[in-house]
Amino acid sequence: MYKRTLLAVSLTAALLTAGCSSGGNEPTVATVNTTKDKKQPDPNQIIIGQVTGLGYSADGTSLYAATDNALLPHKREGWLAPLNRYDLTSLITTEKTMYISGRDPEQGSTPLGLLKSANSGKKFESSALAGVAALPTTTAASYRKGTLYTYNKEAQGDFKAGLYISDDQGETWRPTEMIIQKSDIRALAVHPDHGNVLAIGTREGILFSEDSGNTVLVESPFFKNTTAMAFDLNNPDTLFVATQDEKGSYLYAFHNYRKLRSAPKSGFTYSPRITLPQGNRITAVAVNPKVDEMAIATESGNIYQFPRTKPSMASAALTQQGTVQILKK
């Protein structure tokens, strides 16, 4: 177990000061370029290699994107200034708390452990594993119960490899009893109302556990090569699953997943939602808790937002060819 004294960390928002005026009443914007392998052109541009997590605020008015060098908030009017400039490896949002993890480039890439915020990222406090581990994208939480899980593929110092659970907002972690006999875990999703119900995405399919990840209740051969998952916060018996193959990437809505217990090969339905061409692996999925809306991110640094019940890629892009536009105050 790991336990750390809470340390208040005040993260100042970085205001982008350069931009161009388009005249009239239109907002002035500064460009944030998310294209890989380009030199920083000026201090007003942020180059993002990948999006490592997405999440919505509890009131549904803000979308947050964790990237490899910033935590970016998005509201109806557009993208706002970064909340911090960490190299983030995960983002988890629950009904009461936002969690991030990663490394601090200004401190020699020191692992952040798990930082938590009760005010939508304006101020973060440190939790366990500070200076020990950067929790990976395979970290998830029950939206309303708050139970946290993380799969540490490789040991980070004293934090050994394995699947861990925390019931106290990341203050202490204990390993589950599950032995991963399949390929490595690629995605986790926790039921929003039942912290003991866990979906585990692997190369071979999805594993389901109803005892906090200690044993596998059922193994589903469907949805191989899972890359990201999220439960529908408005209809918790639906699980959104992102997969990929040699032709492209796909987002499915997996309905009535609980029926797998009595009918492993039938009794449930799934429907395709989004199809993307090859080279657009979906790396994150988030569902708005208040309105008919969800978002996905791809390996190319693009972010899309569309209706949850009637998804469409028309006018869905929040980025343009890897470029985000930050509203300038």
N, C-alpha and C positions, 0 to 999 in steps of 0.2 A: 504494500500500500504506500501511497505517497500522499503527503499532506504538507501544504505550505501556508504560511501566514499570508492573509490577504494584503495585497499591496496596491494602493490606489495608483493608477497610471492615468494621467491626463493626456489625452491625445488631441493635439490642436489640429483643427481643420486647415488644410493647405488651400489657400485661396489663389486661384489662377488669375493673374493680373493682366495678361495680354490677350488680345482678341481683335476682332474687326467689327466695326459698326456697319450694319446693313441699312441704316437710315430708318426714318419713321419711328414706329413704336415697337419694332421687332427687337428681340433681345440680342445683346452682343454676346458672342460665343468665343470660347478658346478651344482649339482642337486638341483632343487626346488621341494619339495614334496608337493603335494596338497591333500594328504590323511587326512581326518578329524580325530580329536581326538587322535593325536599322539604328544608326547612331542618333542620340538625342539631339534634335535640331535646335531646340531652345528650351529655357526653363518652363515654358508654358505648355509643353507637350509631354505626355506620359506614355511611354512605350510599354505595352503589356504583352508578355509572352503567352499567358494562358489564364483562363478563368477557372478558379479552383472551388468555387461555391457560389450559390445563389440563395437568397432568402427574402421573405417579405416581412414588413413590420406588422405588428399585431392588429393595427387598425386598417391594414390593407392599402395604405396610401403611398408606401415607399417600397421599392425593390432595391436590394443591396447585392453588389457583385464583389466577391473576393477575387483578387488577382495576384500576380506574382510581384507587384510593387505598390498596391494601393487597395483600399476599401472604398468603393464608389457607390454613392447613393443615387437613385433615380426616382424622380417624382413625375407627376403628370406633365409638368412643363418641360422636363428634360433632365439631363445629368447635372448633378451638383458637384461642388469641389470635394476632393477626397477627404475621408474622415481620418485616415492615417496613411503612412507610406511604408508599411511592413511588406515583407515578402510572405504572402499568406498561402497557407496550404489547406485551409478548411474554413468554412463558415456554416454555422448552425443557428437557426432562429426558432424560438419557441414562443409560446403565448406571453411569457413574462421576461425572457432573457435572450440576448444575442451572444453567441460565442464565436470567437475566432482563434486560430492558431497559425503558427508560422515561425518566421525568424526576423530578427531586427538587423537590417543591414548596417545601421549606424553603431551597432554593438558587436561587430565581428560575426554577424549572422548567428547570434545567440538564440537558441530555441525559446520561444515565448511560452511554451506550455499551453495552457488554456486560459485565454482572457475572456472575461464575461462583462456584459453591460446591461443595465436595467433601464437605460434611457436612449435606446436606438443608436448606440455607438458613439454618443457624445463623450462618454467617459467609460474607461474599462478598468477592471480590477483583475489582478492575477489570481490564478488558482493553482492547483497542483501541477507538477511537472515543469514549472518555470525553470529555465536553464538546463532542462533535461531532455525534453522532447518537443518536436513539432508534430502535432496530430495531423494525420493525412486526410485526404478527401474521403476515405472510408471511415468517417465519423458522422454520427447521426443521433437524433434525439426524438423522444415522443413529444409532440407539439404541446399537448395539454398536461401530460404527466411529468415531463421534464427528464425522464430517464435517459442517460447518455450511454452511447456505445462507441468504441473505436477499435478498429483492427489495425494493429501495428505489425506490418509485414516483416520488418527487420528490427532487431533490437536497437534501441537508442539509449546508450549508456546502461543504467540499471533498469530501464523500462524495457522488459523483454518482449519478444515477438509473441503475438497472440491476440485473441479477442477479449476486450475488457469492458466492464460495465461500471457506471457510477450512478448512485442514487442521491447524491448530495451536491449537485451542480459542479461536478468535477473536482471536488475537494479530495475525495479518496477514490481509488480505482481498484477493482479486484478482477482477476482473470476468470473467465467462464470455464466451464468444464468441457466445452466443445473441442473436439479434435478435428481439425480441418484435413480431411482425407482427399478432398477434391483439389482442383487447382486453386491458386490464390484468390482471395476475396477481392472483388472489384467494386462493389457498391453495397451500401447498407441503407435500410429504411426501417423506421420504427413506427408502429401503429400510433396514431395521434391520441387515442383514448386508453390504450393498454400498453404500458411500458414494458411488459414482458413479451410482447409479440414483435418478432424481429424477422425481416426479410433480408436474405443474404444473396447477392448476385455474384455468380462465378462464371467461368468459361463454359461449364457444362449445363448451366441452368440456374434456377433459383431455389434456395433452401429456405424453409420456414421453421421457425422455432416459437413455441409458446411458453417456454420456461426460462426466459431471459438469456437465450443463447447457449444453454447448457447441453441440450440435445436437439437433434433435428426431428421435427414432427413429420415432415414430408419433403421429398425431393421432387421438384418439378423439372421435367426435361425440356420444358418450353423456355423460350427466351434465352437461348444460348448467347454467349458473348455479351452479357449484360455490361453496360458502361455507366449507367446512372439510374436511380430510382427515387420515387417519392410517393407517399400515400396521399390520396385526395383528402384534404382537410375538411371538405364539405360532404363527402361521401366516403367514409373511411374503409368501406369494403372494396374500394377500387384502388389499385396500385398502378401508378404510371411507371412504365419500364422502357428504358432506352437500350437498344441493341445495335449491333453492326455486323455486316458481312462483307464479302468482296465487292458487292454492288453499291452499298451505301449504308446510311444510318437511319434508324427508325424509332419512333416513339409510339408505344402502345398504351391503351388503357386496359388493364387486366381486371375484369369484373368478377365479383363473388369468389375471390381467391380462397376463402375458407372452405368451399366445397371440395377442395382438393383432398381434404381429410377423408372423405367418404368415397370420392370418385377421382382417383389420381389422374385419370385420362379423360374425364368428361365432367359435366356438371357445372362448368364455368364458361364464361365467354370472354373474348378479348377483341378489341377493335383497333385498327391502325389509326393513328392520329396525324403524324407528321412523317414525311419521307425526305431525306436529304441526300445529295449525291456523295460519292466516295470522297474522303478527305475532310468530312465534316462530322467526325465522331462527337456524339453528345456527351459532354463531361459533367453537366449539372442540370437538375430539374427542380423547380420550385413551384408551389401552388399557393395562390393568394387565399388567405383564410376568410376574406370578407366578400369579395366580388368574383364574378365569373372570369377568372384570369389565371394564367400560368406563364412560366418563362422557362426557356432552356438556353444553355450555352454550349458552344462547340469548341473543338480543339484549335480552331483558327482564330479564336478570340472574339467571335461574333455572338451576340445575345439577341434572342427573339422573344417577343411577348405576344400572346394571342388568347382568345376566349378559351376557357377550359372545356366547355361543352361542345363548341363548334370551332375547333382549331382551324386556322387558315394562315398561310404564310404571307398572304397579301397584306402589306403595310405592317408586318410583324416586326421588322428589324429595328432594334434600338441602336444598332451600330451600322455604319456604312463602310463595307469593305475593310473591316477592322478598325474603324475610326469612330471614336465617341466624341460628341460635342458637349462641352461643359458650359453651362450658363454662367456668364460673368456678372457678378453683382456690381 
